[in-house]
Structure formats: C-alpha cells, structure tokens
Amino acid sequence: MGTGFTSIPLVDISGLRSERAEDRARVAGELARAAREVGFLYVTGHGVPEALFEGVRAMAERFFAQPLEAKMDVYIGRSTNHRGYVPEGEEVFQGASKDRKEAYDLSIDLAPDDPACRDGHVLLGPNQWPDLPGFREAVQAYYDATFAVGRLLLRGFAQAMGEASDHFEDVLSCPPSQLRLIHYPHDPLAVDVVGIGAHTDYEMFTLLHATSPGLEVLNGEGQWIDAPPVPGAYVVNVGDMLEILTNGAFVATSHRVRKVSAERYSFPLFFCLDHDTRIEPLPRFVTPENPARAGLVAGEHLYAQTMQTFTYLKERLAHGQITLPEAARALSSFGQEARYKAVSV
C-alpha cells in the first residue's frame, strides 16, 4: 500500500548533467527512493530561469481575466486535437463533482499536414492560440524549457529503473506532452468543493509550477498530505506509465487540489512518450509473486482517459462520433485509490 509519508522529498537533479557517472547514479538513486516511497518529489537544479515562470504567469492572468466569450473563441471543443480553453465544469473526474477551475491546454505545435498527425494520432496537431500580444511567445518559451527539464529527468528515471540513461530517446520524437495553464478562482462564499478532484496523471510524470498552496497527495495510509510550492522547485509526480513500467514499484500517487484560500494558478506539463510507444513492465520488475501487469499504448491511454474526463468528448462518445480504444482502462485505475479499491473488493 506504499508508505505513510508526511512530507515530500526534494531532489537536486543538477548531477544528471555531470560527466561523473557517480553523480548521475546518486541522483538516480534519490529519484528511485522518492518514486517508490512517495510518488511525489520537489526538483531543484533544473536550470530554468524564474523569468520564464513569471512570464507564463503574467500571460495566464491576462488570458483568464478576459470575458468568457473571448476565452470561448478558443474553446477546446472547437479543436480537432484537444487544444484550447477549458471552461469551469468541463472536466469531471471519476465519481467527483465538477471541478472549480478553468484551464488552457496546449502541446507540441504541429501543422495539420505534419506526418505525425496521421489517423489515430488525435492528440497531435496545431494549438489554438488566443489573440493576445506576447502570449504565444511566453507560453511556448515556458513549454520548451520545461520539456527540456523533462527530457533530462527522464534520463534519471531510466537509470532509476536500472536502464541506460538514453533508454527512451528513440520514443521522444513527437510526444503529446501537454502543458496546462490552470486558474483556480477564489470565492469565499462558494460551497466547499475541491479545485480539482482526486486522480492520477496519465503520462510518465508531471512537472508542476504553482503560485500558492492547494495541492494534496494521498499517502499509503489514506491521509491527504499538503504539497505546497517550494521556491525555485518543480513539483514532480509519477504517472500511470511509470507505474506500469515498474510493475507497481513506482506509484502513480493520487492527488487533488482542495478548495483554495486565494487566487491560484498552476502550470503542469504532463511528460509523455511518443503516441505509438508500447508501455509494458520491464522484466526486472516481474516476479512469480508480482506477475506482469497489462500494458498499454501511450497515446491510446492518454486519449482514452481524456475521453472519459471531458464533457465535450463524453458527449461525442455517447453519440457514437468517437469510440474508446479496445483496451481502455477505467478512470482511477492507478495509484493509491486503485489499490484501496482492489483490497476492499
């Protein structure tokens, strides 16, 4: 069931850039411990200037301060590849009420005729950029810098799993790694609903910057633990795909955002592998006592979970306009909550 942790470990990943093998191995060991025992960690030594974070925050504030009709000009339901504005209540997790948040979603920006945007790769394509001067440049710069940190961090996680640091390089050519700009409004008169319901993240891992507290992590004893921002650090959490690769040794820890006590902005980048990548347990994590879990295809899993979360996609699903992949998992199939459900059955 994992550990009853009460705090989130901090890992300085600057050693992953070192020419000394022992420095890289030390960081990989720290990543492995954090992933096994907690599933969440703070990451420093990433090298991203604070100015990039401040730039994306300023643009997020400008975008979300617009009237609803202006934001709906780039409504995500108008996109063919799930990009754009997500109004409050659009996203609903398993068994939860509608979230108290709004968002703007983007990913790698590709032309519609790019070869990567072939049939079945429905999460790849162009972004819907709002008509705000400087928005595209500031947000793209933050995306590029954070994705570069993710690529470095993936090398560390590869070593943490006992593989060569470049183990995943061949499946990082055009991944549907999504960046979200999220706004949690503060209304002291509102009912006591969470900002975002309990869930795991679908990809390999997430890199998050946030402006204020609110994030909570579920530990192995069923307690919600605060994960407030640490100056100069990303919050990183294990996703579904790392849980599968390690056959459950690394935990895709369930997390949520409680009702916020102040206006809050957060900027998670969900780091994924290429769409067609087959995710299966690595042999070293499979034993007679712990048989291999079912694998999945990265892009199919990401799209299936998204289809079950967003209202506009659930409506298309209900009308037969789209269909779930044959091996689609139900929501909340990973992390501590899934383990509790399995034990209680």
KATAMO-V152153 format. One record per residue. RES is the residue in one small letter. PHI is phi in whole degrees, -180 to 180 (* if undefined). Layout:
RES/PHI, RES/PHI
This chain:
m/*, g/85, t/-104, g/-88, f/-62, t/-123, s/-150, i/-106, p/-70, l/-116, v/-127, d/-87, i/-94, s/-60, g/-64, l/-68, r/-91, s/-70, e/-80, r/-89, a/-60, e/-68, d/-68, r/-66, a/-66, r/-62, v/-65, a/-58, g/-64, e/-67, l/-64, a/-62, r/-64, a/-63, a/-70, r/-75, e/-92, v/-128, g/88, f/-132, l/-160, y/-95, v/-121, t/-116, g/71, h/-84, g/84, v/-84, p/-63, e/-60, a/-61, l/-68, f/-65, e/-64, g/-66, v/-71, r/-64, a/-61, m/-71, a/-63, e/-61, r/-65, f/-64, f/-74, a/-77, q/-69, p/-61, l/-56, e/-63, a/-70, k/-67, m/-71, d/-60, v/-118, y/-56, i/-62, g/-69, r/-89, s/-85, t/-89, n/-138, h/60, r/-134, g/130, y/-80, v/-115, p/-72, e/-58, g/91, e/-68, e/-106, v/-135, f/-86, q/-53, g/68, a/-111, s/-76, k/-65, d/-69, r/-99, k/-164, e/-134, a/-149, y/-132, d/-112, l/-148, s/-154, i/-57, d/-92, l/-120, a/-68, p/-57, d/-95, d/-62, p/-56, a/-69, c/-90, r/-86, d/-53, g/94, h/-96, v/-74, l/-96, l/-109, g/150, p/-83, n/-81, q/-96, w/-89, p/-72, d/-87, l/-128, p/-56, g/84, f/-63, r/-59, e/-65, a/-68, v/-71, q/-64, a/-64, y/-67, y/-59, d/-61, a/-67, t/-71, f/-63, a/-63, v/-64, g/-62, r/-63, l/-66, l/-63, l/-62, r/-63, g/-68, f/-66, a/-59, q/-64, a/-62, m/-93, g/89, e/-104, a/-66, s/-62, d/-95, h/-56, f/-103, e/-59, d/-74, v/-119, l/-128, s/-81, c/-157, p/-79, p/-81, s/-79, q/-100, l/-107, r/-118, l/-102, i/-118, h/-120, y/-106, p/-71, h/-106, d/-132, p/-63, l/-95, a/-72, v/-66, d/-82, v/-113, v/-73, g/-70, i/-148, g/-71, a/-62, h/-167, t/-108, d/-93, y/-83, e/-94, m/-72, f/-162, t/-124, l/-114, l/-126, h/-116, a/-140, t/-91, s/-160, p/-63, g/148, l/-72, e/-131, v/-121, l/-88, n/-91, g/-71, e/-106, g/80, q/-101, w/-89, i/-111, d/-65, a/-128, p/-70, p/-61, v/-114, p/-53, g/80, a/-121, y/-86, v/-91, v/-121, n/-132, v/-69, g/-107, d/-56, m/-70, l/-68, e/-63, i/-68, l/-56, t/-98, n/54, g/96, a/-68, f/-94, v/-102, a/-78, t/-67, s/-66, h/-149, r/-153, v/-119, r/-72, k/-56, v/-82, s/-97, a/-157, e/-53, r/-134, y/-124, s/-140, f/-136, p/-86, l/-110, f/-94, f/-86, c/-120, l/-98, d/-54, h/-50, d/-87, t/-66, r/-84, i/-104, e/-139, p/-58, l/-69, p/-54, r/-67, f/-96, v/-103, t/-136, p/-58, e/-79, n/-132, p/-64, a/-63, r/-77, a/-65, g/-87, l/-157, v/-102, a/-52, g/-67, e/-66, h/-64, l/-60, y/-70, a/-63, q/-67, t/-65, m/-61, q/-88, t/-113, f/-94, t/-59, y/-65, l/-78, k/-64, e/-67, r/-65, l/-64, a/-65, h/-91, g/76, q/-77, i/-137, t/-134, l/-70, p/-57, e/-56, a/-99, a/-61, r/-88, a/-69, l/-61, s/61, s/-91, f/-129, g/82, q/-63, e/-62, a/-64, r/-67, y/-63, k/-63, a/-63, v/-69, s/-80, v/-72
